[in-house]
Structure formats: structure tokens, C-alpha cells
Amino acid sequence: MRPTKAAKTPKPTPGIRETGGNTVERDKALEMALGQIEKQFGTGSIMRLGEQGNVGIEAISTGALALDLALGIGGLPRGRVIEIFGPESSGKSTLALHVVAEAQRNGGVCAYIDAEHALDPVYAKAIGVNVDDLLISQPDTGEQGLEIADMLIRSGALDVLVVDSVAALVPRAEIEGEMGDTHVGLQARLMSQAMRKLTGNLHKSRTICVFINQLREKIGVMFGSPETTPGGRALKFYSSVRLDIRRIEAIKDGTEIVGNRTRVKVVKNKVAPPFRQAEFDIMYGKGISSEGSILDVGVDLLIIKKSGAWFTYEGEQLGQGRENSKKFLSENIDLMFEISEKIRVASGLGQDAGVLEIDELDDLDSLNGLEIIDGLEVLKGPIEVDIDG
């Protein structure tokens, strides 16, 4: 039996000198590769994370202060896909229209793909949407609606795009076919292709794309929730934020129902810790009650004092009872804005909102308690990054 030969130790490659775990030649090769990539694909096609002047996340408010705080960054993140889903008449379209109104208030351009053909311009105007400047499309097929969305996003001129709803994006084959024909997976394939095309363009254009979705129930589910959303799994994967919106109780004025108390749960969040929830009022014909949300959050943060039925802010009585206090705030806009700013600052989202250190971005959980380092209002511009730190 021949003796087993010992394994040969690999010889170092000629011309490469090891220096502290890295190599001189490897660095040169990397720099050459980076140069070729930039030459072929353009400046900025690849870079080191620390070289980016801004790796913060700019946001647009939802119109509900409690939800802005629950999202962790002061609103919906720009350049991302957002999904809002829930039961019928739970406030999905209302929430989306409030995002549109907030964007328009800051000079933004918005578009609405009304696949359900159910947008009420009178209600949208009551919420605060500038209906004269709002771009609207009522597509005949799902393919047409998503193609229009893609063209608008690629223009780079859009701030918010709403698609209402995913369930109403009917594939062309289903519309042209006979009633009762089976079309397995058509809508899921359509959405999967759309997500692949839209995501990259959204990031470049910094457009928020809000998909409104309905609920369905899976048959035969014994354990866990039977609820699911139509359109396949692609939207769930590509969404940076998913919001589950539900009515929890009716708001009454005497015996008349005048609105709904609504709860929104952040079931997915790629830009801040998820699973937070917010509650606010949606009033019939008016939309989200911003003064009610400010009142609730102010009491929670002890900025507004509540003693019995009375609400007080810095010694000034706002009113007896929640509805009277809401009415007082709605009539005193300057005071409402002052309280709102104080709440944002106390929550790390206002003028003292903080700069993200580059190391803090490595861990998502670090966004839960940002250190307040320098002054910057998140909603009016991106978070600056202190690279020298």
C-alpha cells in the first residue's frame, strides 16, 4: 500500500503582497472594475455607502399624526411601494387621498389610477385634495393601468401615485374572455411583472406608489387568519410598508353616527420597527380628524393635560370633552400647529429630529430610539448623514 502524499500548501500568487488581510493588487483590480462600471453605466451607478451624501429617508405625512409616529419616520417613505389593505369602507381610499393632499400642500404633483371607477371628487375636495391639479386615469384593463403608472413614474415628475385598487386591475384576457372562464394566476403574474418594472424607477424618481388592496378569505384554513389579499405575493414582497386599516367603533353625535374610530397596524415596515399601531377618527364627509389625532397623541405624551373632562395646554383650557376640544383646535389653527410641532420634536420627528449616524443604519432596531444630534425637520427634506461623525 502506497503512503498517502501530504497535501501541498498553495503558493501565493506572484506579484500580490498581503497587507493586513487585504492586498494591494486586489485594491487596484477593484478600482479598475469600479472605473469600468462607471464608464459603462454612468457616474453613481456604483459607490461606497459612506460616499453617499444622503442615505436618509424622506417622508410625506399621512395626515394623521398618530400614524406618522407609528411609521417611525414621520410619514410614508419616498421612492417606495406602499400597500394599504383592509375590509370594505374601512378608510383605505380616505387615507390615500390624505397622502395626496399632504403632497399637494407641499407643491407636489400627484396621480390617481382609479381602476374601481369610484373616486368621488366632491369628497376628495372636502379632504383637501386639489382636484383641479390631480391627474386621474380610469383604465379599461389592468395592463393599461399599470403601463400608465410606469410611464408616469419614469417621467420623474410625480410625487405620489395611487392605484385604487389591485383587485380591480383586471387582466385583458379576463375582460375579453367569456363570463365563467377560469384564468389561473393571471393577475398574480401581471402584478409580479409590474413590481419588477416599477421598483427601480420608483427609487430613481422618489415617487411614493400607494397600492390599495381588498381582502379575501382562504377556504379551509383551520389555524391562523384566513384573510389574504388578491394579486399574488409579489406586492407583499416589494412593499416597504404595509398598512392594515380597520374600523373599531362608531363615533356618535347623540344618536347619529358621524364617523368611525379607525385603527391602523403597520404589519410590515422596512424603514423603521414594524408592528406599531395608531388610532384616529375618520369623520364622514371630512376625512381624517387631524385635530383629534393631535389631541390623542398630545395627551399620551403629556404635552396636553387632561383633568376629568377638561383638556389643557400650557394653562390654556382647550375645552370640556373631547369633541369640544377638537372644535377649539380646528378654530385655532396656529395653536394646533404649535402643539403638532411640539409633539413631533418630542417624538424625534420635528425640528430637533436628529441626524442618522452612518453606523446606526446597519441595524434597523436602532431607528427605534434615534439620538437627537442636530436640528432638521424630516418632512421638509431628507435626513442629513454625519459621515465624519
N, C-alpha and C positions, 0 to 999 in steps of 0.2 A: 504494500500500500504506500503510495507516494505521500510524502509530507505536504501538508497544506501550506501554500505560499501566503506569507503575510501581505495584507493589503497595502498597496503603495500609497504613500502620502502625496496628495495632489500638489504639484509645484505651483508657486504663484505665477500669475500671468506676467510676462515680461513687460516692463515699462510702467507697471502700476505700483505705486508706493502707498502702503497702508498708513493713514494718519488719523489716529483716534477713532477708528471704526468707520471712517469714510475714506474715499480715495480721490486723489487729485484728478486722475483720468476720468473717473465716473462723473465728477463735477463738470469737467469740460464737455463730456458727452451729453450731460443733461442740458447744459447751457446751449449747446448746438441744436439739440432737439427742440428746446423752447423757442429758439430763434427761428427754426424752420416752421414750427407750428404757427407762430405769429405772422411770419411772412406769407404762409399759405392761407390762413384763416382770418388774419387781421389782428390788430393790437387789442389786447384784452380778452382774446379767446382762451388764454390760459394764464394764470398768475398765482402767486402765493397768497394765501388768505390774509396774511398780515399786510400785504401791499394794497389791499382794497381800502379806499378812503372811507367807505361807509358799508358796514355789514349789519347795520341796524335794520329794524323793520318798521316801516311807516304804516300808519293805520288810518282808517276812516271810521268815524263814530257810527254806532248803530242807532243813535237817537235815544237809547235807554242807558243811563249812566251805570246802573247796576250790571247790565250785560257787558258794557265796556270794561268794567273792572274784572268781571268773571273771565273775560277773554285774555286778560293779563297784559295787553299792550295798548289798551285804550280804544279798541275797535277791531274791525276786520282787517287783516294784513293785506297790503297791496301786492299785486303780482301773483296772487294765489287763487286756487279753486276753493270755493265755499259751498257747502251743501246745507240747506235748511229743509228739514222734513218734519212731518207731524200729521195728526189727524185733520179731517176737514174742518174748516172755519176755526183753526187754532191761531191764526195770525201770521202765517208764513209770508204771504204777499205783503201784508202790512209792514212787517219787519224789513223786507227787501226794499219797499218803497221809501222807508225812513232812511235807509243807507243811501239811496239815490238822492233824497232831499238834502242830506248832510253833505254829500259830494258836490251837489249843485251850489249849495250855500258857500262853498269854498272855491267856486269858479270852475268846477269840474264838468266834463261832458259825459252824459250817461245814455245808455240804450236799453231797451226793454224788448226781449223776444217773447211775444205773447202767444205762445203755442196753444194755450187754452182758449184764446179769443174771449177773454173775460175781464180784461182790465177796465176799471171804472175811472175815467178821467176826472170826474167830479170828486170822488173820494181821494184820488191821488193829489188833487189840488188842495183839498182840505188838510191833508197830511203835511203839505209844504213843498210838494214837487212842482217845479216849473214845467208845466205840461207843454208850454209853447216850445221849449228848447229840448224836451225829451225826445230822443229818437225811438220810434216804435216800429216793430215788424210783426206781422201776423202770418207766418209761413204756412204753406199748404202741406208740406211734408217735413219729417224730421231732418232729412238730409239738407233740405233748403234752409231750415232754421239754423243748423249747425254751421253750414257754409257761410251764411250771413254773419254769424258770430265770429267765425275765423277771420273773415275779411275785415270786420270792424276792429278786432284785436290787433291784427297785423298793421293797421293804419297807425297805431301808436298814439292816437289822439283821444282815446277813450279812458275814462277813469273807473267807471262801474258798468258792468254788463250783467243784466238779469235775464235768466232763462226760466220762464214760467209756463209749463213745468216739464220735468224729464218724462213723466208718464204720458204727456201729450205730444211728445216728439215721435210721431207715428212713422215708421219706415215706409218708403214709397211703395214697396212690394205689397205691403198690407193694405194700403189705400187703394191700389189698383186691382187687388185681388177680390175674390168673392167673399161675402159675409159667411163666416163659419170656417174659412180656410185656416189651417194651422201654420203658423210661422214661428218655428222654434228658434229662440236665441237671436232673432233679427235685431231687436232693439239693443240688446247687450253688446252685440258686435258693433253696432253703429256708435254707441257711447264709448266703447273701448278705442275705436279708431279716432273718434273726436278728441278724447283725452290725450292721446299720444300727440296729436297735431297742436292742440291748444296750449298745453302746459308750457312749452318752451317760449312761445310767443307772449304768453301772459307775463312771464318773468321779465322779458325784454321791455315790454310796454308798460309794466307796473299797473296793469288793469286788474281790478277785482272782478272775478267771474262768479256770480252767485247762481247756483242751480237750486231751484225749488223742487222738492220731490214729495210725492204722496206716500202713503203706507199701504202695504198689502199684508196678508196673513198666509203663512205657510201651512199647508194641510198636514195633519198627522203629527205635529210636534208635541211630544209628551213632556219634555223638560226644557226650561228656558223660555224666552219670549218667542212667540210665533210671528211677531211682526218683522217685516222686511221692507226694503224699498225697491221699486222697479228700476230696470235699466242695467242690471248686472252688477258686478263687483268693481268695475273699473273706477267709477266715480268715488266709491268708498276709499280706494287706494290713493287716488290722485288728489283728493280733498285735503287741504291743510287744516281746515276747520269744519267740523260737522256739528250742527245745532239741532237739538231735538226740542221742539216747541209744543207746549200742551196748555190747554185751558184747565185751571184748577178750581175756580169758583166764579160765580156771577157777582157783579157789582150792582147794587140796587140803590135807587133813589126813591125811598118809600117802598112801593110795591113794584115799581117799574125797573126793569133791568136795563142799565145804561152802559154796561161794559163787561169786560172779563178780566179777572186776575189771571195772569199768564206766567208760567214757569218755563225757562229755557235752560236746558242742560247742555254743556259743552262736552259732547261724547267723544270728540277727537280734537286734538289741538297740537300742531307741530311747532308752534312758536311760543308756547307757554304751557305750564302744567294743565292737563285736562281735568275733566270730571267736576269742574266747578259749576255752580248753577246760579241763576238770577231770577228774581220775580219782579214783575212790573204790571201796571194797569194798561189795558188797551180799551179806550173809550169808543163807543160806536159813533161813527161819523167824524172822529177827530184823530184817531190813531193812538200811538203810544203817549201816555201822560208823562212827559219829561219832568214836570214839577213833582209828580207823585214819586218818581224814581229818586229824585234828588232828596225828597223828604225822607224816604225809607233809608237810603244809604247814609244820609246825614245823622239820623238817629242812631244807626248801627255804629258809626264812627264817633259818636258823642259830640259831633260838631253842632247838631241841633239837639236841644234838651227837650225831653218830654216829661211833663209832670201831670199825671192824671190824664185829662183830655187835652191839655194845653201844650202847644209846641212853641218853643222859644229859641231865638238865635241871638246870641250876644246881648241878652237883656231885652230884646225887642220881641214882643209877642206876635207870632205868625197867625194864630187863630185857635179857636176851640174846636177840636175834632179834626180829623184828617182831611175831610173834604173842604172845610173852611180854610185850612192852612194851604191846601193846594190852590184854591181860588186866590188867596192872598199873594202867593208866589207868582201865579200867572199874570196878576195885575201889576207886579213889581219886578220887571224883567231884570233890572240892574242887580237887585238883591239876589235873585235866583242865579244869575251868572256868577256873582261873587261867591255864593255858597258852593256852586258847582266847581269853581276853580280851587277853592279851599279843599274840597273833597278829593279832587284829582292830585293835588300836591301831597295831601296826607297819604294817598294810596300809591305815590310814586309815579303818577302819570301826568303831572302838571308841569308848571314852570320849573319846579325843582326836581323834575323826574329823573334824572340820572343818566349817566353815560355808561354803556356796557363796556367793561374791560374785555379785552380780546380773549383772556383765559376763561372768562365766565361763560362764553358762548360754547365751550366744549361740553358743558353739562346742562341739559335742559332744565333740571331742577333748580339750577342757580337763578333762573328767571323768577322764581317764586318770591325771593326777597332781595331785590337789587339794592346795591348800596347807592345812596344819593351822593354823587360826586360833584356834579356841575349842573347848572340850570339849562333846561331845554324843554320846550313844550312838544310832546311827541306828536300830537295830532296836527301840528302845523309844519312838521318837517321830519326828516329821518333822524334816528338816534345817531349821534356822532360817536365814533370809536376812538378812545385814547390809546393809540398804538404805542406811544413812548412810555405810557403808564407807569 
